[in-house]
Amino acid sequence: MGRDKRYLLWDGESFLDRVSRLMFRLFDEVLVVTASEDYDCSHLPVRLVTDRIPHKGSLGGLYTGLIEAKNSLIFVVACDMPFLVEESIARLCLQNHTDILTVKASTGLQPLHARYSKDCVPVIEAMIQEGDLKIQNLFSKNGFTIRTIEEALFDDIDPQRQSFMNINTPADLEFARKMFSGPAASE
């Protein structure tokens, strides 16, 4: 992207603030996991935590979130997902208990739009120790239950699949601004 995505603006607020506020409307505890304490979250209803094992990417962030969370199940999203749909997250969280619950979208599994249980911690820790940091590889590991939900479950509430859209490049941001034109799309 060329710059820190947490600070990108959408509808007058940063991506991270937008995602944090949405998650707070859904959950009693919201953690913001970062590599370092370089984002002021004092204006948000969140708890800022830093990676327990530095430089391990998204998998390290997931590990930290699971360790730090008070609840046995957590829902994980990325800060670069400014179009999350509350009803989609709520519907996904109402599904039966499994250690990992994620959506299988046309673009693939959505590991950063998924619910995880603390039972994943030992497997994630082993992956980190082995240097296997691809969060997608977690789905091929043994030792816990995994369930994938087809994206069609959300056809009635999120037909454009906004919840799964993330912004990785300037082109993604430009596409999003064109797709969602209007005041929300401006910085």
N, C-alpha and C positions, 0 to 999 in steps of 0.2 A: 504494500500500500504506500510505502514511503513515509508514513507518519503513524503515530500512535492512534489506533482505531478507537480507543476509549474516548478520545476527545472530539471525534467527528460529531458534527451537529445534525440533528434531525428535529424539526419542529421546535427549535429554540433550546434544546437541551442535548447534552452529550449522549452518545450511544450508551455508555455505561450507566449514566443516571437513568435514562429511559428504561433500560432493561431491569435495573435494580428496583425501580418503583413498580413496574409491572409484577415482578416476582414477589414483592412485598404484599401486593394485593391478593396473592394466591397462597402464600406460605407464612407460617409464624416465625420462621427464622430464615434470613437471607445472608449468605456469606459471599463476600467478594474476595476471590483468591487471586493474588497478584504475585509477580516475581519479587517485587520490592514495595515498600510502603511509600510509593511516590504519587499516590492519588488521594486527594482529600475527600474522604467519604463522610465527614462529620455532618453534612447536610442531608444524608440519606439514612433510611431506617435499615442499615446493614451493619454487619461486623466484618471489618477488613482483616484478612489473615494473609500471611505470606507463605510461599512454598516451603514446606518442611524439608524437601530435598531440592535444592536449587538447580536450575538449568535442565529440567526434565519435561518441559513443554506442557501440553494439555494433559498428558497422562499424570504428570507430577501435580498439576492443579487438581485433577480429579482425586488423586490420592490424598492431598491435603484437605480437600473439601470433605471427603468421607471421614477422615480422622477427626477433624474439627467439629463436624456437625453433631448437634445434640440428638437428632432423630436418626433412626436406623435406616431410613430411606431418604435419599436426596434427589432432587430434580436438577439437572445440570444444563445450562445454556451458556453460550459464548456472548461476550460483550458486543460482538459485531453482528448481532441479530436484532436490528431495531424494529422488525415487523412481527414480532411474536404475537400470537393470538391467544389471549387468556383462555378462551373456551377450549382450544386445542390442547393446551397444557393440562387443564382440569380434566378433560376427558381421558387423556392418556394416564393421568395419575389415578383415575378411578378403576383402572384395570387390575386384575388379580395380582397378588404379590409374586414377584420373581426377583432374582438378584439383579438382573438387567432387563429393562423394558425400553425398547427403542422403536423408532419408526423406520420402515423400509420404504424410502421414497424412490421415485424414478431415477434420482441421482445417486442412490445407494443408501446404506445405513446412516442414521443420524446420531452419532455418538455424543454430540454436544446439544442434543435435544432429547434427553433420555433420563430415565430414573434408574438409580443404582442403590444397592444395599451395601451396608458395611461389610457383608460377607465377601465382597470383592477385594477388600484391602489386602489380604495375603497374596492373592494372585497378582495384583498390581505391583505390590512391593517386590515380588519375585521378578516381574518383567523389568522393573526399574534396575534392579541389581544385575540383570542379564544385559542391560543396555537396549532392550526392546521397548522403544518409546512410542511406537505407533499405537494410538488409542484404538484403532480399528482391529488390531491384533488381539485385543482383549476378548473379542467376540468368538475367537476360535479356541479359547482356553477351556480347560476342564475345571471342575470343582465348584460350579455354581449353575444356577438356572438362568437361561436367556430366553426372552420372548420378543419377537418382532411383530409389529402391528403394520398392516398395509396402510398406506397413506389414504386409501379410499375411506377409511373410518372418519376422515375429517372433511369429506366432500361437501357436506351441508354447512359447515361453519368456516372453512378455510379453503375454498375451491381454488384459489390462486397459489396455495402452498406458501403463503407469506411467512408462516412460522418457521419454515426450514431455510429461508433465504438469509444468507450472510454476505457480508461485504468484505471481500478479500483484496480487491484491486480498484484503482480509480475507475476502470470501466464498469465494474459492478456498481459502484456508487452512482455513476452517471446513468446506468440503466435503471437503478432504483428511483432516481430523481425523475426520470421520464415516465416510468411506470406509475409513480405516485405523485404526479405533478400537482402543484398547488403550493400553499404556504408551508406545508410540512416538509416539502422537498428542498427547501432552501436552507443554506447555512446561516 
